[in-house]
Amino acid sequence: MARGKPRLRESGFTLFEMSIVVFIAGIMLVAAASIATPMIRPARNIETDQKLANIAEAIDYYAAQNYRVPLSCRSG
């Protein structure tokens, strides 16, 4: 009885295995993002405070040079 060549199992990952890996990687990314977010916000607050201080200093300098405070750019 001739059966032909035996079929070799192809190497590689199945769709199920790949979906499990993607699912676990997603869980790890969500965990990392939830840990990193509270660390980023204080840095942004410090940067904003520095920018506001620079703006206040620029307004003070302008007022000292021109003897008046600059007007708003908006009309109305």
C-alpha positions as CSV (number, residue, x, y, z in Angstrom):
1,M,0.0,0.0,0.0
2,A,1.6,3.2,-1.2
3,R,0.6,6.1,0.9
4,G,2.9,8.7,-0.6
5,K,5.3,11.0,1.3
6,P,4.5,11.6,4.9
7,R,3.4,15.1,5.6
8,L,5.8,17.1,7.8
9,R,4.3,19.5,10.3
10,E,5.0,23.1,9.3
11,S,6.8,25.2,11.8
12,G,5.4,28.5,13.0
13,F,2.8,29.8,15.4
14,T,-0.9,29.3,15.1
15,L,-3.4,32.1,15.1
16,F,-4.5,31.2,18.6
17,E,-0.9,31.4,20.0
18,M,-0.3,34.8,18.3
19,S,-3.6,36.2,19.7
20,I,-2.6,35.1,23.3
21,V,0.8,36.8,22.9
22,V,-0.9,40.0,21.6
23,F,-3.4,39.9,24.5
24,I,-0.6,39.5,27.1
25,A,1.4,42.3,25.5
26,G,-1.6,44.6,25.7
27,I,-2.1,43.9,29.4
28,M,1.5,44.7,30.0
29,L,1.3,48.0,28.1
30,V,-1.8,49.1,30.0
31,A,-0.1,48.3,33.3
32,A,3.0,50.3,32.2
33,A,0.9,53.2,31.1
34,S,-1.0,53.3,34.4
35,I,2.3,53.4,36.3
36,A,3.9,56.0,34.1
37,T,1.0,58.5,33.9
38,P,1.3,59.8,37.5
39,M,5.0,60.4,37.0
40,I,4.5,62.5,33.8
41,R,1.8,64.9,35.2
42,P,4.0,66.6,37.9
43,A,6.7,67.2,35.2
44,R,4.1,68.9,33.0
45,N,3.0,71.0,36.0
46,I,6.5,72.2,36.7
47,E,7.0,73.1,33.0
48,T,3.8,75.1,33.0
49,D,4.7,76.9,36.2
50,Q,8.1,77.9,34.6
51,K,6.4,79.1,31.5
52,L,3.9,81.2,33.5
53,A,6.8,82.7,35.5
54,N,8.5,83.6,32.2
55,I,5.4,85.3,30.9
56,A,4.9,87.3,34.1
57,E,8.6,88.4,34.0
58,A,8.2,89.5,30.4
59,I,5.1,91.5,31.2
60,D,6.9,93.2,34.1
61,Y,9.8,94.0,31.8
62,Y,7.5,95.4,29.2
63,A,5.7,97.5,31.9
64,A,9.0,98.9,33.2
65,Q,10.2,99.9,29.7
66,N,6.9,101.3,28.4
67,Y,5.3,102.6,31.6
68,R,2.1,100.6,30.9
69,V,0.9,97.0,30.9
70,P,0.3,95.5,27.4
71,L,-3.3,95.3,26.2
72,S,-5.1,92.1,25.3
73,C,-5.0,91.0,21.7
74,R,-8.7,90.3,21.7
75,S,-11.1,93.0,20.8
76,G,-14.5,93.1,22.3
